[in-house]
Amino acid sequence: MAITAAMVKELRDSTGAGMMDAKKALTENDGDMEAAVDWLRTKGLAKAAKKSGRTAAEGLVAVAVSGGKGIAVEVNSETDFVGKNADFQKMVSGIAQVALGTSDIDELKAADMNGKSVEQTVTDAVAVIGENMSVRRMAALEGGSVVNYVHNAAAPGMGSIGVLVAMTGENEAFGRQVAMHIAAANPASLSEADLDASVVEKEKQVQMDIARESGKPEAVIEKMIVGRMKKYMAEVTLLNQQFVVNPDLTVAAAAAEAGVEITGFTRLEVGEGIEKVEEDFAAEVAKLNG
């Protein structure tokens, strides 16, 4: 059977497959459209499995808030081009809405999304878009009021960094300023009490070692460490940081002036903690043609 351009276009439109793949699917199945769709799905899923070993360190973080609960979800892809893909953005937005009804990443992956699990939805998208993808992380936050912010927004509610801030009291404008501060300053915790004790002890030991290099007496060193650790806390804990909007105030002092208390926050950045494999352009082209 002769394979026409119209048939190829129809198959491409219904499956999102590439032109050559669509033509081959129709050729292999003697123009049978349904059989060609099945062939592409099988081929696409095989490709998805093959691509699962590739590093997916790009993508989007989406945020959503309902009442006093907010969620942030990171969905990764291999390239930043996919983050600009309207179908990918629609999927990520849908996943964020589903996440509002779940409590952790495992529950989210198993949750229903338009008749399929979130995990299966992503697997199907891998077959169509042709890149490895994964729902990597989810963070939930509850409070009297929750404000969200996305940095480098690619579409409403999603971007390269997603921030949630929980507060007592209603002051959305101030909450957004704090969320923007968090996106920029990347605090390690809300307050000193929330910092990992092992991290604090390690920093204290580093400062002790540095101070001892000066040759000063231990009694003097102990006093030096008190000051250095206070400075460290002011750098890494949100409430003690200088507020970017008004550096004369700490974030805690600014919150008091705004009539609210910040009770928690979460910040997710795309690709955070993923080791990226750098390849030169020639190597990437060679891989595509391999």
Salt bridges, closest charged atoms under 4 A:
ASP13 OD2 - LYS9 NZ 2.86
ASP21 OD1 - LYS43 NZ 3.15
ASP21 OD2 - LYS47 NZ 3.78
GLU58 OE2 - LYS276 NZ 3.62
GLU74 OE1 - ARG136 NH1 3.14
GLU74 OE1 - ARG137 NE 2.70
GLU78 OE1 - ARG54 NH1 3.28
ASP124 OD2 - LYS116 NZ 2.59
ASP209 OD1 - ARG212 NH1 3.95
GLU218 OE2 - ARG212 NE 2.97
GLU269 OE1 - ARG267 NH1 3.11
GLU272 OE1 - ARG137 NH1 3.29
GLU272 OE2 - ARG267 NH1 3.48
GLU279 OE2 - LYS287 NZ 3.12
